[in-house]
Amino acid sequence: MNKIDELETKIKELSEEIEKLKAEKENEPWKPKGGEWYWYIDVDVDPCTARWSGYSHHENRYIIGNVFRTKEEAEFRVEQLKVEAELRWFSRPFKNDSENYTLRYWQDEDILEIICFELSQCGNLYFPSGEIAQKAIDTVGEERIKKYYFGVGE
């Protein structure tokens, strides 16, 4: 192998390593640094902006996931919380050895369906019957559930 081939091999290896590190960094949770602006959801459910100072109220927002890079991320989270709350109004805790209906989304078929479990949990929202699960879908809206509960089209 000549010197050019060796260098090209090293460049390829380093490029792959750089891409791997970039992918890892993208998956790290974002936390503002001192003086950096961020968005959060206030008590009136409005996106607001603040400058990070590390005070306890900033840290408290961060530990519950109420810190966002953009206004759009904060607005999206508000809608997620609304959809989850609306679905929860129809739900109940999982009951072992009982019919527990939940929602499942099939990405490849774009189908939202109701399924039943008796002995294993696969989510956090369960409905006492298929009819009540369907009423939840009809009330909340299938497209809103897909977008904000299952993250379809993000």
Secondary structure by P-SEA (a helix, b strand, c coil): ccaaaaaaaaaaaaaaaaaaaaaaaaacbbbbcccccccccccccbbbbbcccccaaaaaaaaaccccccaaaaaaaaaaaaaaaaaaaaccccccccbbbbbbbbccccccbbbbbccccccccccccaaaaaaaaaaacaaaaacccccccc
